[in-house]
Amino acid sequence: MTFTQERTLADQVRLDFPILHQEVNGKPLVYFDNAATSQKPLFVLNTLRDYYEQYNANVHRGVHTLSAKATDAYEGSRDKVAAFVNAKSRQEIVFTRNATEAINLVAYSWGMNNLQPGDEIILSVMEHHSNIVPWQFVAAKTGAVLKYVELTPAETLDLEHFQTLLSEKTKLVSVVHVSNTLGCINPVTEICALAHKYGAKVLIDACQSVPHMPVDLQQINCDWLVASGHKMCASTGIGFLYGKLELLQTMPPFLGGGEMIAEVFLDYSTYADLPHKFEAGTPAIGEAIALGAAVDYLSKIGMDKIHAYEAELTAYLFEQLEKIPQIKIYGPKPNEQGEGRAALAAFTVNGVHANDLSTLLDAEGVAIRSGHHCTQPLHRYLKIPATARASLSFYNTREEIDVFIKALKETIDFFTGLFADDGDYISEQ
């Protein structure tokens, strides 16, 4: 990658992403579904291929050359992730299949063993299902009580309401850093400080923040943080859990089997040191190595640069969307520089289902998401069945936004014509 001041960040990196250079339905692909999964640069793809072609072997268990090389690369990725989010120790990074598994690890290992009847868990109405369902399981088993932070009129997390929910009964706060639907950036450092005053632990879902902005664990001071590799230019099937070292040391293993043990006897076992006691079985070796490559790639660009460029895209996207009167966008508005929210927009068009919008946009080569985005409780709270969502990344361009806006206007005009010409047409709700 050779960067120059004259070219945008997207201009500098787009050749790194081969998937972007294709046609869909006879039109150049415009990929605006980055909140669901990011695309992968050649550097990551080649790293994954190199592992399988050159040193495919199991880690930690062999003394031969290939195993040693695989182990070094696998553990080297742990070091890269630890540095990327500014963890104090590499032992605080546990590889998981994804962020969902990381949350379940905390729920079952810590939650099931530390929560009692009447203890309270605070979530928010904007949480992804993966940060609701595991805690429902825990509450059902332990007798703990779930409470939910509501939204402000600007559709951001209501910090005042959060403070009214905090009490000596609060044992856990688990909230998203950046909402995948509202795009709001939650004040996680303040949330942690407030919760810790009551002795509560805090878990942060950082799936939508780690790929798009600098994340500093020492500044946030959360107890756990989770993220998924596939949203940050890495493979699917890999994610990570950060946990404070002293906390992870107190937590029992989540899964039992090979790799997470020190010694096994017929009647009992002893467990490996951190982080391996939480990594049972053969891990996703190639995927973990590719995650390290993705961290290298993002770090070489610079997360500050990525965040700044995506803010520019956000400002332009909202400027164009707000010119379309039929659209309602959810979540807070960005400022003139595009700051104050993530580079995504979830919206509705009066009388048109989000799936219909997405289908017609796909015919124009534009890929957006439609549905509830794994936030059904939020959509019920907002009293809407579904939203369409355009989500951007640093390899997207203003020109792609123009294509999207043009196709969106044409799609809305198409449905407006249907309404005018056929009184029997009703878009499915």
DRENDO-1510 file (C-alpha; in Angstrom, 1 decimal, always signed):
<recs>
REC; n; res; u; v; w
REC; 1; MET; +0.0; +0.0; +0.0 .
REC; 2; THR; +1.4; +3.4; -1.0 .
REC; 3; PHE; -0.6; +6.3; +0.3 .
REC; 4; THR; -0.7; +9.8; -1.2 .
REC; 5; GLN; -2.4; +12.9; -0.1 .
REC; 6; GLU; -4.1; +13.5; -3.4 .
REC; 7; ARG; -6.1; +10.3; -3.4 .
REC; 8; THR; -8.8; +9.3; -1.0 .
REC; 9; LEU; -8.3; +6.4; +1.3 .
REC; 10; ALA; -10.6; +4.2; -0.8 .
REC; 11; ASP; -8.6; +5.1; -3.9 .
REC; 12; GLN; -5.5; +3.9; -2.2 .
REC; 13; VAL; -6.8; +0.5; -0.9 .
REC; 14; ARG; -9.6; -0.6; -3.4 .
REC; 15; LEU; -7.2; -2.7; -5.5 .
REC; 16; ASP; -6.5; -4.7; -2.3 .
REC; 17; PHE; -10.0; -6.0; -2.3 .
REC; 18; PRO; -10.6; -8.2; -5.4 .
REC; 19; ILE; -14.3; -8.9; -4.6 .
REC; 20; LEU; -15.2; -5.3; -5.2 .
REC; 21; HIS; -14.2; -5.4; -8.9 .
REC; 22; GLN; -17.1; -7.3; -10.3 .
REC; 23; GLU; -20.5; -6.9; -11.7 .
REC; 24; VAL; -23.7; -8.0; -10.0 .
REC; 25; ASN; -26.8; -8.3; -12.2 .
REC; 26; GLY; -24.8; -6.5; -15.0 .
REC; 27; LYS; -23.9; -3.5; -12.8 .
REC; 28; PRO; -20.7; -2.7; -10.9 .
REC; 29; LEU; -21.0; -4.0; -7.4 .
REC; 30; VAL; -21.6; -1.4; -4.7 .
REC; 31; TYR; -21.1; -3.2; -1.4 .
REC; 32; PHE; -22.9; -1.4; +1.5 .
REC; 33; ASP; -23.4; -4.3; +3.9 .
REC; 34; ASN; -20.2; -3.9; +5.9 .
REC; 35; ALA; -21.9; -4.0; +9.3 .
REC; 36; ALA; -22.9; -7.6; +8.5 .
REC; 37; THR; -19.4; -8.6; +7.3 .
REC; 38; SER; -16.4; -6.8; +5.8 .
REC; 39; GLN; -14.6; -7.7; +2.7 .
REC; 40; LYS; -11.1; -9.2; +2.8 .
REC; 41; PRO; -7.9; -7.8; +1.4 .
REC; 42; LEU; -5.5; -9.8; -0.6 .
REC; 43; PHE; -2.9; -9.6; +2.2 .
REC; 44; VAL; -5.3; -11.5; +4.5 .
REC; 45; LEU; -6.4; -14.0; +1.8 .
REC; 46; ASN; -2.8; -14.7; +0.9 .
REC; 47; THR; -1.8; -15.2; +4.6 .
REC; 48; LEU; -4.6; -17.7; +5.0 .
REC; 49; ARG; -3.6; -19.5; +1.8 .
REC; 50; ASP; +0.1; -19.5; +2.8 .
REC; 51; TYR; -0.8; -21.3; +6.1 .
REC; 52; TYR; -2.6; -24.1; +4.3 .
REC; 53; GLU; -0.1; -24.4; +1.5 .
REC; 54; GLN; +3.1; -24.0; +3.4 .
REC; 55; TYR; +2.9; -24.9; +7.1 .
REC; 56; ASN; -0.5; -26.5; +7.8 .
REC; 57; ALA; -0.1; -28.3; +11.1 .
REC; 58; ASN; -1.7; -28.4; +14.5 .
REC; 59; VAL; -0.5; -25.9; +17.1 .
REC; 60; HIS; +1.1; -26.5; +20.6 .
REC; 61; ARG; +1.2; -30.3; +20.2 .
REC; 62; GLY; +4.1; -31.0; +17.9 .
REC; 63; VAL; +7.9; -30.4; +18.0 .
REC; 64; HIS; +8.3; -30.7; +14.3 .
REC; 65; THR; +9.1; -27.7; +12.1 .
REC; 66; LEU; +5.6; -27.2; +10.6 .
REC; 67; SER; +3.9; -27.3; +14.0 .
REC; 68; ALA; +6.4; -24.9; +15.5 .
REC; 69; LYS; +5.9; -22.5; +12.6 .
REC; 70; ALA; +2.1; -22.7; +12.9 .
REC; 71; THR; +2.3; -22.2; +16.7 .
REC; 72; ASP; +4.5; -19.2; +16.3 .
REC; 73; ALA; +2.1; -17.6; +13.8 .
REC; 74; TYR; -1.0; -18.5; +15.8 .
REC; 75; GLU; +0.4; -17.1; +19.1 .
REC; 76; GLY; +1.9; -14.1; +17.1 .
REC; 77; SER; -1.7; -13.2; +16.2 .
REC; 78; ARG; -2.6; -13.1; +19.8 .
REC; 79; ASP; +0.1; -10.6; +20.4 .
REC; 80; LYS; -1.1; -8.5; +17.5 .
REC; 81; VAL; -4.7; -8.5; +18.8 .
REC; 82; ALA; -3.5; -7.6; +22.3 .
REC; 83; ALA; -1.5; -4.6; +21.0 .
REC; 84; PHE; -4.4; -3.6; +18.7 .
REC; 85; VAL; -6.8; -3.0; +21.5 .
REC; 86; ASN; -4.1; -2.2; +24.1 .
REC; 87; ALA; -4.6; -5.1; +26.5 .
REC; 88; LYS; -2.1; -5.3; +29.3 .
REC; 89; SER; -1.2; -8.9; +28.7 .
REC; 90; ARG; -1.4; -11.4; +25.8 .
REC; 91; GLN; -3.0; -13.8; +28.3 .
REC; 92; GLU; -6.1; -11.5; +28.3 .
REC; 93; ILE; -6.9; -12.4; +24.7 .
REC; 94; VAL; -8.9; -15.6; +24.2 .
REC; 95; PHE; -9.6; -16.8; +20.6 .
REC; 96; THR; -13.2; -17.8; +20.0 .
REC; 97; ARG; -15.3; -18.7; +16.9 .
REC; 98; ASN; -17.0; -15.3; +17.0 .
REC; 99; ALA; -18.2; -12.6; +19.3 .
REC; 100; THR; -21.3; -14.6; +20.1 .
REC; 101; GLU; -19.3; -17.5; +21.4 .
REC; 102; ALA; -17.2; -15.0; +23.4 .
REC; 103; ILE; -20.3; -13.6; +25.1 .
REC; 104; ASN; -21.6; -17.1; +25.8 .
REC; 105; LEU; -18.2; -18.0; +27.3 .
REC; 106; VAL; -18.6; -15.1; +29.9 .
REC; 107; ALA; -22.3; -16.0; +30.4 .
REC; 108; TYR; -21.7; -19.6; +31.2 .
REC; 109; SER; -18.3; -19.4; +32.9 .
REC; 110; TRP; -18.8; -16.3; +34.9 .
REC; 111; GLY; -22.6; -15.7; +34.9 .
REC; 112; MET; -23.8; -19.1; +35.9 .
REC; 113; ASN; -21.3; -19.3; +38.7 .
REC; 114; ASN; -21.5; -15.8; +40.2 .
REC; 115; LEU; -25.1; -14.6; +39.8 .
REC; 116; GLN; -27.8; -15.3; +42.4 .
REC; 117; PRO; -31.6; -14.9; +42.6 .
REC; 118; GLY; -32.4; -11.2; +42.6 .
REC; 119; ASP; -29.1; -10.1; +41.1 .
REC; 120; GLU; -29.5; -7.6; +38.3 .
REC; 121; ILE; -28.1; -7.6; +34.7 .
REC; 122; ILE; -28.4; -4.3; +32.8 .
REC; 123; LEU; -28.6; -4.5; +29.0 .
REC; 124; SER; -30.0; -2.0; +26.5 .
REC; 125; VAL; -33.0; -2.2; +24.1 .
REC; 126; MET; -30.5; -1.7; +21.2 .
REC; 127; GLU; -28.5; -4.9; +21.9 .
REC; 128; HIS; -27.8; -7.5; +19.2 .
REC; 129; HIS; -29.5; -10.8; +19.9 .
REC; 130; SER; -26.1; -12.3; +20.8 .
REC; 131; ASN; -25.9; -9.9; +23.8 .
REC; 132; ILE; -29.5; -10.7; +24.9 .
REC; 133; VAL; -30.2; -14.4; +24.5 .
REC; 134; PRO; -27.2; -15.7; +26.6 .
REC; 135; TRP; -28.2; -13.5; +29.5 .
REC; 136; GLN; -31.8; -14.7; +29.2 .
REC; 137; PHE; -30.4; -18.2; +29.6 .
REC; 138; VAL; -28.4; -17.1; +32.6 .
REC; 139; ALA; -31.3; -15.3; +34.2 .
REC; 140; ALA; -33.6; -18.3; +33.8 .
REC; 141; LYS; -31.0; -20.6; +35.4 .
REC; 142; THR; -29.8; -18.3; +38.3 .
REC; 143; GLY; -32.9; -16.2; +39.1 .
REC; 144; ALA; -31.1; -13.0; +38.1 .
REC; 145; VAL; -33.2; -10.2; +36.7 .
REC; 146; LEU; -32.8; -8.5; +33.4 .
REC; 147; LYS; -33.2; -4.7; +33.1 .
REC; 148; TYR; -33.0; -2.6; +29.9 .
REC; 149; VAL; -31.8; +0.9; +29.3 .
REC; 150; GLU; -34.1; +2.8; +27.0 .
REC; 151; LEU; -33.4; +5.5; +24.3 .
REC; 152; THR; -33.3; +9.3; +24.4 .
REC; 153; PRO; -35.6; +11.2; +22.0 .
REC; 154; ALA; -32.5; +11.4; +19.7 .
REC; 155; GLU; -32.4; +7.6; +19.7 .
REC; 156; THR; -29.2; +7.2; +21.6 .
REC; 157; LEU; -28.6; +5.3; +24.9 .
REC; 158; ASP; -30.3; +7.1; +27.7 .
REC; 159; LEU; -27.5; +7.6; +30.2 .
REC; 160; GLU; -29.8; +9.1; +32.8 .
REC; 161; HIS; -32.1; +6.1; +32.6 .
REC; 162; PHE; -29.1; +3.9; +32.9 .
REC; 163; GLN; -28.1; +5.6; +36.1 .
REC; 164; THR; -31.5; +5.1; +37.6 .
REC; 165; LEU; -31.2; +1.3; +37.0 .
REC; 166; LEU; -27.9; +1.0; +38.8 .
REC; 167; SER; -28.0; -0.2; +42.4 .
REC; 168; GLU; -26.2; -2.5; +44.8 .
REC; 169; LYS; -28.1; -5.3; +43.1 .
REC; 170; THR; -26.4; -4.6; +39.8 .
REC; 171; LYS; -23.8; -7.3; +39.1 .
REC; 172; LEU; -23.3; -7.0; +35.4 .
REC; 173; VAL; -23.7; -4.4; +32.6 .
REC; 174; SER; -23.4; -5.7; +29.1 .
REC; 175; VAL; -23.8; -3.1; +26.3 .
REC; 176; VAL; -22.9; -2.5; +22.7 .
REC; 177; HIS; -20.2; +0.0; +21.9 .
REC; 178; VAL; -21.7; +1.0; +18.5 .
REC; 179; SER; -25.2; +0.0; +17.6 .
REC; 180; ASN; -25.5; -1.9; +14.4 .
REC; 181; THR; -28.9; -0.4; +13.7 .
REC; 182; LEU; -28.9; +3.1; +15.3 .
REC; 183; GLY; -25.3; +3.8; +14.6 .
REC; 184; CYS; -24.9; +5.6; +17.9 .
REC; 185; ILE; -21.6; +5.4; +19.7 .
REC; 186; ASN; -22.3; +4.7; +23.4 .
REC; 187; PRO; -20.2; +6.3; +26.1 .
REC; 188; VAL; -18.6; +3.1; +27.3 .
REC; 189; THR; -15.9; +4.7; +29.4 .
REC; 190; GLU; -18.5; +6.5; +31.4 .
REC; 191; ILE; -20.7; +3.4; +31.6 .
REC; 192; CYS; -17.8; +1.4; +33.0 .
REC; 193; ALA; -17.0; +4.1; +35.6 .
REC; 194; LEU; -20.6; +4.3; +36.7 .
REC; 195; ALA; -21.1; +0.6; +36.9 .
REC; 196; HIS; -17.8; +0.0; +38.8 .
REC; 197; LYS; -18.9; +2.4; +41.5 .
REC; 198; TYR; -21.5; -0.3; +42.4 .
REC; 199; GLY; -19.1; -3.1; +42.1 .
REC; 200; ALA; -20.7; -4.4; +38.9 .
REC; 201; LYS; -18.7; -6.0; +36.0 .
REC; 202; VAL; -19.0; -4.6; +32.5 .
REC; 203; LEU; -18.9; -6.4; +29.1 .
REC; 204; ILE; -18.6; -4.4; +25.9 .
REC; 205; ASP; -19.8; -5.7; +22.5 .
REC; 206; ALA; -17.2; -4.0; +20.2 .
REC; 207; CYS; -18.1; -5.8; +16.9 .
REC; 208; GLN; -19.0; -2.5; +15.3 .
REC; 209; SER; -16.3; -0.3; +16.9 .
REC; 210; VAL; -13.1; -2.3; +16.7 .
REC; 211; PRO; -13.1; -2.3; +12.8 .
REC; 212; HIS; -13.8; +1.4; +12.5 .
REC; 213; MET; -12.1; +3.4; +15.2 .
REC; 214; PRO; -9.3; +3.2; +17.7 .
REC; 215; VAL; -10.3; +1.1; +20.8 .
REC; 216; ASP; -8.2; +1.4; +23.9 .
REC; 217; LEU; -9.0; -1.1; +26.6 .
REC; 218; GLN; -7.0; +0.9; +29.2 .
REC; 219; GLN; -9.1; +4.0; +28.6 .
REC; 220; ILE; -12.5; +2.1; +28.5 .
REC; 221; ASN; -11.6; +0.0; +31.6 .
REC; 222; CYS; -14.2; -2.7; +30.9 .
REC; 223; ASP; -14.0; -6.1; +32.4 .
REC; 224; TRP; -14.6; -8.0; +29.1 .
REC; 225; LEU; -14.8; -7.0; +25.5 .
REC; 226; VAL; -15.7; -9.1; +22.5 .
REC; 227; ALA; -15.2; -8.7; +18.7 .
REC; 228; SER; -15.6; -10.7; +15.5 .
REC; 229; GLY; -12.8; -11.1; +13.0 .
REC; 230; HIS; -15.1; -11.2; +9.9 .
REC; 231; LYS; -16.2; -7.6; +10.5 .
REC; 232; MET; -12.6; -6.4; +10.6 .
REC; 233; CYS; -11.2; -7.7; +7.3 .
REC; 234; ALA; -10.5; -11.2; +8.6 .
REC; 235; SER; -12.0; -14.6; +8.1 .
REC; 236; THR; -15.3; -15.9; +9.4 .
REC; 237; GLY; -15.0; -18.4; +12.2 .
REC; 238; ILE; -12.7; -16.3; +14.4 .
REC; 239; GLY; -13.3; -13.7; +17.1 .
REC; 240; PHE; -11.8; -12.9; +20.4 .
REC; 241; LEU; -12.7; -12.2; +24.0 .
REC; 242; TYR; -10.7; -9.8; +26.1 .
REC; 243; GLY; -10.9; -10.2; +29.9 .
REC; 244; LYS; -9.0; -8.7; +32.7 .
REC; 245; LEU; -6.4; -11.1; +33.8 .
REC; 246; GLU; -7.4; -11.4; +37.4 .
REC; 247; LEU; -11.0; -12.0; +36.3 .
REC; 248; LEU; -10.2; -14.7; +33.7 .
REC; 249; GLN; -8.1; -16.5; +36.4 .
REC; 250; THR; -11.2; -16.9; +38.6 .
REC; 251; MET; -13.4; -18.2; +35.8 .
REC; 252; PRO; -13.7; -22.0; +35.2 .
REC; 253; PRO; -13.3; -23.4; +31.7 .
REC; 254; PHE; -16.2; -23.0; +29.3 .
REC; 255; LEU; -15.6; -26.2; +27.3 .
REC; 256; GLY; -13.7; -29.4; +28.2 .
REC; 257; GLY; -11.4; -31.5; +26.0 .
REC; 258; GLY; -7.9; -31.4; +24.5 .
REC; 259; GLU; -5.7; -28.3; +24.6 .
REC; 260; MET; -7.3; -26.7; +27.6 .
REC; 261; ILE; -5.9; -29.2; +30.1 .
REC; 262; ALA; -2.6; -29.5; +32.0 .
REC; 263; GLU; -3.1; -33.1; +33.1 .
REC; 264; VAL; -6.0; -35.6; +32.8 .
REC; 265; PHE; -6.6; -38.5; +35.2 .
REC; 266; LEU; -9.5; -41.0; +35.1 .
REC; 267; ASP; -11.2; -39.1; +37.9 .
REC; 268; TYR; -10.2; -35.5; +37.6 .
REC; 269; SER; -8.3; -33.0; +35.4 .
REC; 270; THR; -6.2; -29.9; +35.9 .
REC; 271; TYR; -6.4; -27.0; +33.5 .
REC; 272; ALA; -3.9; -25.1; +31.3 .
REC; 273; ASP; -2.8; -21.6; +32.0 .
REC; 274; LEU; -4.5; -18.6; +30.5 .
REC; 275; PRO; -5.6; -18.2; +27.8 .
REC; 276; HIS; -5.5; -21.8; +26.8 .
REC; 277; LYS; -7.9; -23.1; +29.4 .
REC; 278; PHE; -10.7; -21.4; +27.4 .
REC; 279; GLU; -9.5; -22.7; +24.0 .
REC; 280; ALA; -10.6; -26.4; +24.0 .
REC; 281; GLY; -9.8; -28.6; +21.0 .
REC; 282; THR; -8.0; -27.8; +17.8 .
REC; 283; PRO; -8.5; -24.0; +17.2 .
REC; 284; ALA; -9.3; -22.2; +14.0 .
REC; 285; ILE; -5.6; -21.9; +13.3 .
REC; 286; GLY; -5.6; -20.5; +9.8 .
REC; 287; GLU; -8.4; -18.1; +10.7 .
REC; 288; ALA; -6.5; -16.8; +13.8 .
REC; 289; ILE; -3.4; -16.3; +11.7 .
REC; 290; ALA; -5.5; -14.4; +9.2 .
REC; 291; LEU; -6.9; -12.3; +12.0 .
REC; 292; GLY; -3.4; -11.3; +12.8 .
REC; 293; ALA; -2.8; -10.3; +9.2 .
REC; 294; ALA; -6.0; -8.2; +9.3 .
REC; 295; VAL; -4.8; -6.4; +12.3 .
REC; 296; ASP; -1.5; -5.8; +10.5 .
REC; 297; TYR; -3.4; -4.4; +7.5 .
REC; 298; LEU; -5.6; -2.1; +9.5 .
REC; 299; SER; -2.7; -0.9; +11.7 .
REC; 300; LYS; -0.6; -0.1; +8.6 .
REC; 301; ILE; -3.4; +2.2; +7.3 .
REC; 302; GLY; -4.1; +3.5; +10.8 .
REC; 303; MET; -7.3; +3.4; +12.7 .
REC; 304; ASP; -7.4; +7.2; +13.1 .
REC; 305; LYS; -7.2; +7.5; +9.3 .
REC; 306; ILE; -9.9; +4.9; +8.8 .
REC; 307; HIS; -12.2; +6.6; +11.3 .
REC; 308; ALA; -11.6; +10.1; +9.8 .
REC; 309; TYR; -12.3; +8.9; +6.2 .
REC; 310; GLU; -15.4; +7.0; +7.2 .
REC; 311; ALA; -16.7; +10.1; +9.0 .
REC; 312; GLU; -16.4; +12.0; +5.7 .
REC; 313; LEU; -18.4; +9.3; +4.0 .
REC; 314; THR; -21.0; +9.5; +6.8 .
REC; 315; ALA; -21.5; +13.2; +6.3 .
REC; 316; TYR; -21.9; +12.8; +2.6 .
REC; 317; LEU; -24.3; +9.8; +2.9 .
REC; 318; PHE; -26.6; +11.6; +5.4 .
REC; 319; GLU; -26.5; +14.8; +3.3 .
REC; 320; GLN; -27.8; +12.8; +0.3 .
REC; 321; LEU; -30.3; +10.7; +2.2 .
REC; 322; GLU; -31.8; +13.7; +3.9 .
REC; 323; LYS; -32.7; +15.1; +0.4 .
REC; 324; ILE; -35.2; +12.2; +0.0 .
REC; 325; PRO; -38.4; +13.2; +1.8 .
REC; 326; GLN; -39.9; +9.7; +1.9 .
REC; 327; ILE; -37.1; +8.4; +4.1 .
REC; 328; LYS; -36.9; +8.2; +7.9 .
REC; 329; ILE; -33.4; +7.5; +9.3 .
REC; 330; TYR; -33.0; +6.0; +12.7 .
REC; 331; GLY; -30.4; +7.0; +15.3 .
REC; 332; PRO; -28.6; +10.3; +15.9 .
REC; 333; LYS; -27.6; +12.7; +13.2 .
REC; 334; PRO; -23.9; +13.2; +12.5 .
REC; 335; ASN; -22.4; +16.6; +12.8 .
REC; 336; GLU; -21.1; +18.4; +9.6 .
REC; 337; GLN; -17.9; +16.5; +9.8 .
REC; 338; GLY; -19.7; +13.2; +10.0 .
REC; 339; GLU; -18.7; +12.6; +13.6 .
REC; 340; GLY; -21.0; +11.4; +16.4 .
REC; 341; ARG; -22.2; +8.2; +14.9 .
REC; 342; ALA; -21.1; +5.2; +12.8 .
REC; 343; ALA; -20.9; +5.1; +9.1 .
REC; 344; LEU; -24.2; +3.4; +8.6 .
REC; 345; ALA; -27.8; +4.4; +8.1 .
REC; 346; ALA; -30.8; +2.3; +8.9 .
REC; 347; PHE; -34.0; +3.8; +7.4 .
REC; 348; THR; -37.5; +3.1; +6.3 .
REC; 349; VAL; -39.6; +4.4; +3.4 .
REC; 350; ASN; -43.2; +5.0; +4.1 .
REC; 351; GLY; -45.4; +2.2; +2.7 .
REC; 352; VAL; -42.5; +0.1; +1.3 .
REC; 353; HIS; -41.0; -2.9; +3.0 .
REC; 354; ALA; -37.3; -2.9; +3.5 .
REC; 355; ASN; -37.0; -6.3; +1.8 .
REC; 356; ASP; -38.6; -4.8; -1.3 .
REC; 357; LEU; -36.1; -1.9; -1.3 .
REC; 358; SER; -33.2; -4.3; -0.9 .
REC; 359; THR; -34.4; -6.6; -3.7 .
REC; 360; LEU; -34.7; -3.8; -6.3 .
REC; 361; LEU; -31.4; -2.2; -5.2 .
REC; 362; ASP; -29.7; -5.5; -5.7 .
REC; 363; ALA; -31.0; -5.5; -9.3 .
REC; 364; GLU; -28.9; -2.3; -9.7 .
REC; 365; GLY; -25.8; -4.0; -8.2 .
REC; 366; VAL; -26.2; -2.3; -4.8 .
REC; 367; ALA; -25.9; -4.6; -1.8 .
REC; 368; ILE; -27.6; -3.4; +1.4 .
REC; 369; ARG; -29.1; -5.2; +4.4 .
REC; 370; SER; -32.8; -5.4; +5.1 .
REC; 371; GLY; -34.7; -6.9; +8.1 .
REC; 372; HIS; -34.3; -6.5; +11.8 .
REC; 373; HIS; -30.5; -6.9; +11.8 .
REC; 374; CYS; -30.6; -9.2; +14.9 .
REC; 375; THR; -32.2; -6.4; +16.9 .
REC; 376; GLN; -35.9; -7.4; +17.0 .
REC; 377; PRO; -36.4; -5.9; +20.5 .
REC; 378; LEU; -35.2; -2.5; +19.2 .
REC; 379; HIS; -37.4; -2.7; +16.2 .
REC; 380; ARG; -40.4; -3.4; +18.4 .
REC; 381; TYR; -39.4; -0.5; +20.6 .
REC; 382; LEU; -39.3; +1.8; +17.6 .
REC; 383; LYS; -42.7; +0.2; +16.4 .
REC; 384; ILE; -41.3; -0.8; +13.0 .
REC; 385; PRO; -41.2; -4.2; +11.4 .
REC; 386; ALA; -37.9; -3.8; +9.6 .
REC; 387; THR; -35.4; -1.3; +8.3 .
REC; 388; ALA; -33.1; -1.1; +5.3 .
REC; 389; ARG; -29.5; -0.5; +6.2 .
REC; 390; ALA; -26.6; +0.9; +4.2 .
REC; 391; SER; -23.3; +0.4; +6.1 .
REC; 392; LEU; -19.9; +1.7; +4.8 .
REC; 393; SER; -16.3; +0.9; +5.2 .
REC; 394; PHE; -13.0; +2.6; +4.4 .
REC; 395; TYR; -12.9; +1.0; +0.9 .
REC; 396; ASN; -16.2; +2.7; -0.1 .
REC; 397; THR; -16.4; +5.9; -2.1 .
REC; 398; ARG; -18.5; +9.0; -2.6 .
REC; 399; GLU; -19.2; +7.8; -6.2 .
REC; 400; GLU; -20.7; +4.6; -4.8 .
REC; 401; ILE; -22.9; +6.6; -2.5 .
REC; 402; ASP; -24.1; +8.5; -5.6 .
REC; 403; VAL; -24.9; +5.2; -7.3 .
REC; 404; PHE; -26.8; +4.0; -4.2 .
REC; 405; ILE; -28.8; +7.3; -3.9 .
REC; 406; LYS; -29.7; +7.3; -7.6 .
REC; 407; ALA; -30.9; +3.6; -7.4 .
REC; 408; LEU; -32.7; +4.3; -4.1 .
REC; 409; LYS; -34.6; +7.3; -5.6 .
REC; 410; GLU; -35.5; +5.2; -8.7 .
REC; 411; THR; -36.7; +2.4; -6.4 .
REC; 412; ILE; -38.9; +4.7; -4.4 .
REC; 413; ASP; -40.3; +6.2; -7.6 .
REC; 414; PHE; -41.1; +2.7; -8.8 .
REC; 415; PHE; -43.1; +1.9; -5.7 .
REC; 416; THR; -44.8; +5.3; -5.8 .
REC; 417; GLY; -45.9; +4.6; -9.3 .
REC; 418; LEU; -47.3; +1.2; -8.2 .
REC; 419; PHE; -49.3; +2.9; -5.4 .
REC; 420; ALA; -50.6; +5.4; -8.0 .
REC; 421; ASP; -51.5; +2.9; -10.7 .
REC; 422; ASP; -52.7; +0.0; -8.6 .
REC; 423; GLY; -54.8; +0.7; -5.6 .
REC; 424; ASP; -54.7; -3.0; -4.7 .
REC; 425; TYR; -50.9; -3.0; -4.2 .
REC; 426; ILE; -49.8; -3.3; -0.6 .
REC; 427; SER; -46.2; -3.7; +0.3 .
REC; 428; GLU; -45.8; -6.6; +2.8 .
REC; 429; GLN; -45.4; -5.3; +6.3 .
</recs>
